[in-house]
Amino acid sequence: MFANPIAVVPDPAHSRIEERFKAIGTTAGRHILVVFTLRRRQGDILIRPINARYMHRK
């Protein structure tokens, strides 16, 4: 997913304690949606995935 251009937008409707983001991109010719948050641990910034799924019309 990260080899192609992606769109990242905040998700304020679902984040009460920590800031969440939605990333939309493509992988293997299919659109994918990933919801994630950023965490700090020992000075490093880590990506914590919350949900990932292929997008479809439904």
mmCIF file of the N, C-alpha and C atoms, coordinates in Angstrom:
data_MODEL
# 
_entry.id   MODEL 
# 
loop_
_atom_site.group_PDB 
_atom_site.id 
_atom_site.type_symbol 
_atom_site.label_atom_id 
_atom_site.label_alt_id 
_atom_site.label_comp_id 
_atom_site.label_asym_id 
_atom_site.label_entity_id 
_atom_site.label_seq_id 
_atom_site.pdbx_PDB_ins_code 
_atom_site.Cartn_x 
_atom_site.Cartn_y 
_atom_site.Cartn_z 
_atom_site.occupancy 
_atom_site.B_iso_or_equiv 
_atom_site.pdbx_formal_charge 
_atom_site.auth_seq_id 
_atom_site.auth_comp_id 
_atom_site.auth_asym_id 
_atom_site.auth_atom_id 
_atom_site.pdbx_PDB_model_num 
ATOM 1   N N  . MET A 1 1  ? 0.815   -1.192 0.000  1.00 0.00 ? 1  MET A N  1 
ATOM 2   C CA . MET A 1 1  ? 0.000   0.000  0.000  1.00 0.00 ? 1  MET A CA 1 
ATOM 3   C C  . MET A 1 1  ? 0.856   1.252  0.000  1.00 0.00 ? 1  MET A C  1 
ATOM 4   N N  . PHE A 1 2  ? 1.980   1.230  0.663  1.00 0.00 ? 2  PHE A N  1 
ATOM 5   C CA . PHE A 1 2  ? 2.793   2.438  0.804  1.00 0.00 ? 2  PHE A CA 1 
ATOM 6   C C  . PHE A 1 2  ? 3.683   2.699  -0.406 1.00 0.00 ? 2  PHE A C  1 
ATOM 7   N N  . ALA A 1 3  ? 3.697   1.780  -1.380 1.00 0.00 ? 3  ALA A N  1 
ATOM 8   C CA . ALA A 1 3  ? 4.478   2.001  -2.590 1.00 0.00 ? 3  ALA A CA 1 
ATOM 9   C C  . ALA A 1 3  ? 3.768   2.952  -3.547 1.00 0.00 ? 3  ALA A C  1 
ATOM 10  N N  . ASN A 1 4  ? 2.459   3.077  -3.416 1.00 0.00 ? 4  ASN A N  1 
ATOM 11  C CA . ASN A 1 4  ? 1.651   3.954  -4.261 1.00 0.00 ? 4  ASN A CA 1 
ATOM 12  C C  . ASN A 1 4  ? 1.224   5.184  -3.456 1.00 0.00 ? 4  ASN A C  1 
ATOM 13  N N  . PRO A 1 5  ? 0.775   6.246  -4.126 1.00 0.00 ? 5  PRO A N  1 
ATOM 14  C CA . PRO A 1 5  ? 0.281   7.418  -3.385 1.00 0.00 ? 5  PRO A CA 1 
ATOM 15  C C  . PRO A 1 5  ? -0.926  7.051  -2.518 1.00 0.00 ? 5  PRO A C  1 
ATOM 16  N N  . ILE A 1 6  ? -0.976  7.620  -1.329 1.00 0.00 ? 6  ILE A N  1 
ATOM 17  C CA . ILE A 1 6  ? -2.090  7.369  -0.417 1.00 0.00 ? 6  ILE A CA 1 
ATOM 18  C C  . ILE A 1 6  ? -2.641  8.698  0.080  1.00 0.00 ? 6  ILE A C  1 
ATOM 19  N N  . ALA A 1 7  ? -3.881  8.678  0.525  1.00 0.00 ? 7  ALA A N  1 
ATOM 20  C CA . ALA A 1 7  ? -4.514  9.846  1.144  1.00 0.00 ? 7  ALA A CA 1 
ATOM 21  C C  . ALA A 1 7  ? -4.693  9.536  2.623  1.00 0.00 ? 7  ALA A C  1 
ATOM 22  N N  . VAL A 1 8  ? -4.255  10.442 3.484  1.00 0.00 ? 8  VAL A N  1 
ATOM 23  C CA . VAL A 1 8  ? -4.396  10.274 4.926  1.00 0.00 ? 8  VAL A CA 1 
ATOM 24  C C  . VAL A 1 8  ? -5.207  11.447 5.455  1.00 0.00 ? 8  VAL A C  1 
ATOM 25  N N  . VAL A 1 9  ? -6.293  11.130 6.170  1.00 0.00 ? 9  VAL A N  1 
ATOM 26  C CA . VAL A 1 9  ? -7.152  12.166 6.740  1.00 0.00 ? 9  VAL A CA 1 
ATOM 27  C C  . VAL A 1 9  ? -7.431  11.831 8.206  1.00 0.00 ? 9  VAL A C  1 
ATOM 28  N N  . PRO A 1 10 ? -7.624  12.853 9.054  1.00 0.00 ? 10 PRO A N  1 
ATOM 29  C CA . PRO A 1 10 ? -7.973  12.585 10.448 1.00 0.00 ? 10 PRO A CA 1 
ATOM 30  C C  . PRO A 1 10 ? -9.372  11.982 10.555 1.00 0.00 ? 10 PRO A C  1 
ATOM 31  N N  . ASP A 1 11 ? -9.619  11.266 11.625 1.00 0.00 ? 11 ASP A N  1 
ATOM 32  C CA . ASP A 1 11 ? -10.910 10.632 11.888 1.00 0.00 ? 11 ASP A CA 1 
ATOM 33  C C  . ASP A 1 11 ? -11.421 11.101 13.244 1.00 0.00 ? 11 ASP A C  1 
ATOM 34  N N  . PRO A 1 12 ? -11.842 12.375 13.362 1.00 0.00 ? 12 PRO A N  1 
ATOM 35  C CA . PRO A 1 12 ? -12.227 12.909 14.675 1.00 0.00 ? 12 PRO A CA 1 
ATOM 36  C C  . PRO A 1 12 ? -13.509 12.309 15.227 1.00 0.00 ? 12 PRO A C  1 
ATOM 37  N N  . ALA A 1 13 ? -14.375 11.752 14.383 1.00 0.00 ? 13 ALA A N  1 
ATOM 38  C CA . ALA A 1 13 ? -15.631 11.196 14.862 1.00 0.00 ? 13 ALA A CA 1 
ATOM 39  C C  . ALA A 1 13 ? -15.438 9.948  15.716 1.00 0.00 ? 13 ALA A C  1 
ATOM 40  N N  . HIS A 1 14 ? -14.332 9.241  15.526 1.00 0.00 ? 14 HIS A N  1 
ATOM 41  C CA . HIS A 1 14 ? -14.115 7.989  16.246 1.00 0.00 ? 14 HIS A CA 1 
ATOM 42  C C  . HIS A 1 14 ? -12.933 8.036  17.199 1.00 0.00 ? 14 HIS A C  1 
ATOM 43  N N  . SER A 1 15 ? -12.397 9.200  17.445 1.00 0.00 ? 15 SER A N  1 
ATOM 44  C CA . SER A 1 15 ? -11.234 9.269  18.330 1.00 0.00 ? 15 SER A CA 1 
ATOM 45  C C  . SER A 1 15 ? -11.559 10.153 19.526 1.00 0.00 ? 15 SER A C  1 
ATOM 46  N N  . ARG A 1 16 ? -11.654 9.541  20.665 1.00 0.00 ? 16 ARG A N  1 
ATOM 47  C CA . ARG A 1 16 ? -11.946 10.278 21.891 1.00 0.00 ? 16 ARG A CA 1 
ATOM 48  C C  . ARG A 1 16 ? -10.696 10.492 22.737 1.00 0.00 ? 16 ARG A C  1 
ATOM 49  N N  . ILE A 1 17 ? -9.878  9.472  22.843 1.00 0.00 ? 17 ILE A N  1 
ATOM 50  C CA . ILE A 1 17 ? -8.690  9.549  23.693 1.00 0.00 ? 17 ILE A CA 1 
ATOM 51  C C  . ILE A 1 17 ? -7.452  9.879  22.882 1.00 0.00 ? 17 ILE A C  1 
ATOM 52  N N  . GLU A 1 18 ? -7.268  9.209  21.753 1.00 0.00 ? 18 GLU A N  1 
ATOM 53  C CA . GLU A 1 18 ? -6.102  9.441  20.916 1.00 0.00 ? 18 GLU A CA 1 
ATOM 54  C C  . GLU A 1 18 ? -6.536  9.788  19.499 1.00 0.00 ? 18 GLU A C  1 
ATOM 55  N N  . GLU A 1 19 ? -5.692  10.483 18.766 1.00 0.00 ? 19 GLU A N  1 
ATOM 56  C CA . GLU A 1 19 ? -6.016  10.915 17.414 1.00 0.00 ? 19 GLU A CA 1 
ATOM 57  C C  . GLU A 1 19 ? -5.922  9.736  16.450 1.00 0.00 ? 19 GLU A C  1 
ATOM 58  N N  . ARG A 1 20 ? -6.981  9.510  15.685 1.00 0.00 ? 20 ARG A N  1 
ATOM 59  C CA . ARG A 1 20 ? -7.008  8.435  14.700 1.00 0.00 ? 20 ARG A CA 1 
ATOM 60  C C  . ARG A 1 20 ? -6.967  9.018  13.299 1.00 0.00 ? 20 ARG A C  1 
ATOM 61  N N  . PHE A 1 21 ? -6.488  8.206  12.378 1.00 0.00 ? 21 PHE A N  1 
ATOM 62  C CA . PHE A 1 21 ? -6.378  8.600  10.983 1.00 0.00 ? 21 PHE A CA 1 
ATOM 63  C C  . PHE A 1 21 ? -6.927  7.499  10.095 1.00 0.00 ? 21 PHE A C  1 
ATOM 64  N N  . LYS A 1 22 ? -7.387  7.902  8.899  1.00 0.00 ? 22 LYS A N  1 
ATOM 65  C CA . LYS A 1 22 ? -7.791  6.955  7.868  1.00 0.00 ? 22 LYS A CA 1 
ATOM 66  C C  . LYS A 1 22 ? -6.840  7.140  6.690  1.00 0.00 ? 22 LYS A C  1 
ATOM 67  N N  . ALA A 1 23 ? -6.366  6.040  6.152  1.00 0.00 ? 23 ALA A N  1 
ATOM 68  C CA . ALA A 1 23 ? -5.515  6.067  4.966  1.00 0.00 ? 23 ALA A CA 1 
ATOM 69  C C  . ALA A 1 23 ? -6.210  5.261  3.877  1.00 0.00 ? 23 ALA A C  1 
ATOM 70  N N  . ILE A 1 24 ? -6.280  5.842  2.683  1.00 0.00 ? 24 ILE A N  1 
ATOM 71  C CA . ILE A 1 24 ? -6.896  5.171  1.550  1.00 0.00 ? 24 ILE A CA 1 
ATOM 72  C C  . ILE A 1 24 ? -5.836  5.051  0.458  1.00 0.00 ? 24 ILE A C  1 
ATOM 73  N N  . GLY A 1 25 ? -5.657  3.843  -0.034 1.00 0.00 ? 25 GLY A N  1 
ATOM 74  C CA . GLY A 1 25 ? -4.666  3.607  -1.075 1.00 0.00 ? 25 GLY A CA 1 
ATOM 75  C C  . GLY A 1 25 ? -5.032  2.378  -1.881 1.00 0.00 ? 25 GLY A C  1 
ATOM 76  N N  . THR A 1 26 ? -4.097  1.905  -2.676 1.00 0.00 ? 26 THR A N  1 
ATOM 77  C CA . THR A 1 26 ? -4.333  0.704  -3.473 1.00 0.00 ? 26 THR A CA 1 
ATOM 78  C C  . THR A 1 26 ? -3.220  -0.299 -3.229 1.00 0.00 ? 26 THR A C  1 
ATOM 79  N N  . THR A 1 27 ? -3.578  -1.557 -3.339 1.00 0.00 ? 27 THR A N  1 
ATOM 80  C CA . THR A 1 27 ? -2.622  -2.641 -3.260 1.00 0.00 ? 27 THR A CA 1 
ATOM 81  C C  . THR A 1 27 ? -3.138  -3.782 -4.129 1.00 0.00 ? 27 THR A C  1 
ATOM 82  N N  . ALA A 1 28 ? -2.302  -4.337 -4.928 1.00 0.00 ? 28 ALA A N  1 
ATOM 83  C CA . ALA A 1 28 ? -2.673  -5.438 -5.825 1.00 0.00 ? 28 ALA A CA 1 
ATOM 84  C C  . ALA A 1 28 ? -3.891  -5.074 -6.669 1.00 0.00 ? 28 ALA A C  1 
ATOM 85  N N  . GLY A 1 29 ? -4.011  -3.801 -7.055 1.00 0.00 ? 29 GLY A N  1 
ATOM 86  C CA . GLY A 1 29 ? -5.106  -3.372 -7.909 1.00 0.00 ? 29 GLY A CA 1 
ATOM 87  C C  . GLY A 1 29 ? -6.425  -3.140 -7.210 1.00 0.00 ? 29 GLY A C  1 
ATOM 88  N N  . ARG A 1 30 ? -6.467  -3.273 -5.897 1.00 0.00 ? 30 ARG A N  1 
ATOM 89  C CA . ARG A 1 30 ? -7.706  -3.065 -5.135 1.00 0.00 ? 30 ARG A CA 1 
ATOM 90  C C  . ARG A 1 30 ? -7.528  -1.890 -4.186 1.00 0.00 ? 30 ARG A C  1 
ATOM 91  N N  . HIS A 1 31 ? -8.621  -1.181 -3.935 1.00 0.00 ? 31 HIS A N  1 
ATOM 92  C CA . HIS A 1 31 ? -8.584  -0.081 -2.974 1.00 0.00 ? 31 HIS A CA 1 
ATOM 93  C C  . HIS A 1 31 ? -8.649  -0.640 -1.561 1.00 0.00 ? 31 HIS A C  1 
ATOM 94  N N  . ILE A 1 32 ? -7.887  -0.027 -0.656 1.00 0.00 ? 32 ILE A N  1 
ATOM 95  C CA . ILE A 1 32 ? -7.835  -0.494 0.726  1.00 0.00 ? 32 ILE A CA 1 
ATOM 96  C C  . ILE A 1 32 ? -7.973  0.700  1.663  1.00 0.00 ? 32 ILE A C  1 
ATOM 97  N N  . LEU A 1 33 ? -8.642  0.483  2.794  1.00 0.00 ? 33 LEU A N  1 
ATOM 98  C CA . LEU A 1 33 ? -8.817  1.490  3.833  1.00 0.00 ? 33 LEU A CA 1 
ATOM 99  C C  . LEU A 1 33 ? -8.141  0.985  5.101  1.00 0.00 ? 33 LEU A C  1 
ATOM 100 N N  . VAL A 1 34 ? -7.278  1.801  5.682  1.00 0.00 ? 34 VAL A N  1 
ATOM 101 C CA . VAL A 1 34 ? -6.596  1.444  6.918  1.00 0.00 ? 34 VAL A CA 1 
ATOM 102 C C  . VAL A 1 34 ? -6.863  2.542  7.941  1.00 0.00 ? 34 VAL A C  1 
ATOM 103 N N  . VAL A 1 35 ? -7.332  2.155  9.118  1.00 0.00 ? 35 VAL A N  1 
ATOM 104 C CA . VAL A 1 35 ? -7.534  3.085  10.232 1.00 0.00 ? 35 VAL A CA 1 
ATOM 105 C C  . VAL A 1 35 ? -6.405  2.820  11.223 1.00 0.00 ? 35 VAL A C  1 
ATOM 106 N N  . PHE A 1 36 ? -5.739  3.885  11.653 1.00 0.00 ? 36 PHE A N  1 
ATOM 107 C CA . PHE A 1 36 ? -4.581  3.697  12.528 1.00 0.00 ? 36 PHE A CA 1 
ATOM 108 C C  . PHE A 1 36 ? -4.416  4.890  13.464 1.00 0.00 ? 36 PHE A C  1 
ATOM 109 N N  . THR A 1 37 ? -3.583  4.712  14.447 1.00 0.00 ? 37 THR A N  1 
ATOM 110 C CA . THR A 1 37 ? -3.192  5.783  15.350 1.00 0.00 ? 37 THR A CA 1 
ATOM 111 C C  . THR A 1 37 ? -1.678  5.752  15.492 1.00 0.00 ? 37 THR A C  1 
ATOM 112 N N  . LEU A 1 38 ? -1.125  6.842  15.940 1.00 0.00 ? 38 LEU A N  1 
ATOM 113 C CA . LEU A 1 38 ? 0.317   6.923  16.153 1.00 0.00 ? 38 LEU A CA 1 
ATOM 114 C C  . LEU A 1 38 ? 0.602   6.845  17.644 1.00 0.00 ? 38 LEU A C  1 
ATOM 115 N N  . ARG A 1 39 ? 1.606   6.076  18.017 1.00 0.00 ? 39 ARG A N  1 
ATOM 116 C CA . ARG A 1 39 ? 1.997   5.927  19.418 1.00 0.00 ? 39 ARG A CA 1 
ATOM 117 C C  . ARG A 1 39 ? 3.474   6.255  19.562 1.00 0.00 ? 39 ARG A C  1 
ATOM 118 N N  . ARG A 1 40 ? 3.828   6.812  20.692 1.00 0.00 ? 40 ARG A N  1 
ATOM 119 C CA . ARG A 1 40 ? 5.238   7.060  21.011 1.00 0.00 ? 40 ARG A CA 1 
ATOM 120 C C  . ARG A 1 40 ? 5.699   6.026  22.021 1.00 0.00 ? 40 ARG A C  1 
ATOM 121 N N  . ARG A 1 41 ? 6.838   5.412  21.733 1.00 0.00 ? 41 ARG A N  1 
ATOM 122 C CA . ARG A 1 41 ? 7.415   4.443  22.669 1.00 0.00 ? 41 ARG A CA 1 
ATOM 123 C C  . ARG A 1 41 ? 8.925   4.615  22.646 1.00 0.00 ? 41 ARG A C  1 
ATOM 124 N N  . GLN A 1 42 ? 9.485   5.006  23.746 1.00 0.00 ? 42 GLN A N  1 
ATOM 125 C CA . GLN A 1 42 ? 10.923  5.196  23.917 1.00 0.00 ? 42 GLN A CA 1 
ATOM 126 C C  . GLN A 1 42 ? 11.481  6.143  22.850 1.00 0.00 ? 42 GLN A C  1 
ATOM 127 N N  . GLY A 1 43 ? 10.747  7.221  22.565 1.00 0.00 ? 43 GLY A N  1 
ATOM 128 C CA . GLY A 1 43 ? 11.209  8.212  21.610 1.00 0.00 ? 43 GLY A CA 1 
ATOM 129 C C  . GLY A 1 43 ? 10.917  7.889  20.159 1.00 0.00 ? 43 GLY A C  1 
ATOM 130 N N  . ASP A 1 44 ? 10.432  6.675  19.871 1.00 0.00 ? 44 ASP A N  1 
ATOM 131 C CA . ASP A 1 44 ? 10.086  6.289  18.506 1.00 0.00 ? 44 ASP A CA 1 
ATOM 132 C C  . ASP A 1 44 ? 8.595   6.504  18.273 1.00 0.00 ? 44 ASP A C  1 
ATOM 133 N N  . ILE A 1 45 ? 8.223   6.788  17.043 1.00 0.00 ? 45 ILE A N  1 
ATOM 134 C CA . ILE A 1 45 ? 6.818   6.888  16.674 1.00 0.00 ? 45 ILE A CA 1 
ATOM 135 C C  . ILE A 1 45 ? 6.434   5.604  15.959 1.00 0.00 ? 45 ILE A C  1 
ATOM 136 N N  . LEU A 1 46 ? 5.430   4.930  16.479 1.00 0.00 ? 46 LEU A N  1 
ATOM 137 C CA . LEU A 1 46 ? 4.972   3.659  15.932 1.00 0.00 ? 46 LEU A CA 1 
ATOM 138 C C  . LEU A 1 46 ? 3.578   3.815  15.354 1.00 0.00 ? 46 LEU A C  1 
ATOM 139 N N  . ILE A 1 47 ? 3.264   3.064  14.332 1.00 0.00 ? 47 ILE A N  1 
ATOM 140 C CA . ILE A 1 47 ? 1.922   3.032  13.753 1.00 0.00 ? 47 ILE A CA 1 
ATOM 141 C C  . ILE A 1 47 ? 1.183   1.852  14.364 1.00 0.00 ? 47 ILE A C  1 
ATOM 142 N N  . ARG A 1 48 ? 0.036   2.126  14.992 1.00 0.00 ? 48 ARG A N  1 
ATOM 143 C CA . ARG A 1 48 ? -0.803  1.064  15.549 1.00 0.00 ? 48 ARG A CA 1 
ATOM 144 C C  . ARG A 1 48 ? -2.028  0.912  14.656 1.00 0.00 ? 48 ARG A C  1 
ATOM 145 N N  . PRO A 1 49 ? -2.095  -0.155 13.848 1.00 0.00 ? 49 PRO A N  1 
ATOM 146 C CA . PRO A 1 49 ? -3.268  -0.354 13.008 1.00 0.00 ? 49 PRO A CA 1 
ATOM 147 C C  . PRO A 1 49 ? -4.478  -0.727 13.859 1.00 0.00 ? 49 PRO A C  1 
ATOM 148 N N  . ILE A 1 50 ? -5.618  -0.155 13.535 1.00 0.00 ? 50 ILE A N  1 
ATOM 149 C CA . ILE A 1 50 ? -6.862  -0.455 14.238 1.00 0.00 ? 50 ILE A CA 1 
ATOM 150 C C  . ILE A 1 50 ? -7.744  -1.333 13.366 1.00 0.00 ? 50 ILE A C  1 
ATOM 151 N N  . ASN A 1 51 ? -7.791  -1.018 12.075 1.00 0.00 ? 51 ASN A N  1 
ATOM 152 C CA . ASN A 1 51 ? -8.619  -1.785 11.155 1.00 0.00 ? 51 ASN A CA 1 
ATOM 153 C C  . ASN A 1 51 ? -8.040  -1.636 9.747  1.00 0.00 ? 51 ASN A C  1 
ATOM 154 N N  . ALA A 1 52 ? -8.184  -2.668 8.945  1.00 0.00 ? 52 ALA A N  1 
ATOM 155 C CA . ALA A 1 52 ? -7.767  -2.625 7.543  1.00 0.00 ? 52 ALA A CA 1 
ATOM 156 C C  . ALA A 1 52 ? -8.713  -3.517 6.765  1.00 0.00 ? 52 ALA A C  1 
ATOM 157 N N  . ARG A 1 53 ? -9.195  -2.979 5.649  1.00 0.00 ? 53 ARG A N  1 
ATOM 158 C CA . ARG A 1 53 ? -10.110 -3.775 4.831  1.00 0.00 ? 53 ARG A CA 1 
ATOM 159 C C  . ARG A 1 53 ? -10.087 -3.296 3.397  1.00 0.00 ? 53 ARG A C  1 
ATOM 160 N N  . TYR A 1 54 ? -10.411 -4.222 2.501  1.00 0.00 ? 54 TYR A N  1 
ATOM 161 C CA . TYR A 1 54 ? -10.588 -3.849 1.108  1.00 0.00 ? 54 TYR A CA 1 
ATOM 162 C C  . TYR A 1 54 ? -11.894 -3.074 0.984  1.00 0.00 ? 54 TYR A C  1 
ATOM 163 N N  . MET A 1 55 ? -11.901 -2.064 0.151  1.00 0.00 ? 55 MET A N  1 
ATOM 164 C CA . MET A 1 55 ? -13.103 -1.266 -0.053 1.00 0.00 ? 55 MET A CA 1 
ATOM 165 C C  . MET A 1 55 ? -13.952 -1.910 -1.151 1.00 0.00 ? 55 MET A C  1 
ATOM 166 N N  . HIS A 1 56 ? -15.269 -1.804 -1.021 1.00 0.00 ? 56 HIS A N  1 
ATOM 167 C CA . HIS A 1 56 ? -16.196 -2.285 -2.027 1.00 0.00 ? 56 HIS A CA 1 
ATOM 168 C C  . HIS A 1 56 ? -17.404 -1.367 -2.058 1.00 0.00 ? 56 HIS A C  1 
ATOM 169 N N  . ARG A 1 57 ? -18.252 -1.521 -3.027 1.00 0.00 ? 57 ARG A N  1 
ATOM 170 C CA . ARG A 1 57 ? -19.377 -0.616 -3.213 1.00 0.00 ? 57 ARG A CA 1 
ATOM 171 C C  . ARG A 1 57 ? -20.360 -0.641 -2.050 1.00 0.00 ? 57 ARG A C  1 
ATOM 172 N N  . LYS A 1 58 ? -20.558 -1.754 -1.418 1.00 0.00 ? 58 LYS A N  1 
ATOM 173 C CA . LYS A 1 58 ? -21.523 -1.871 -0.321 1.00 0.00 ? 58 LYS A CA 1 
ATOM 174 C C  . LYS A 1 58 ? -21.052 -1.088 0.872  1.00 0.00 ? 58 LYS A C  1 
# 
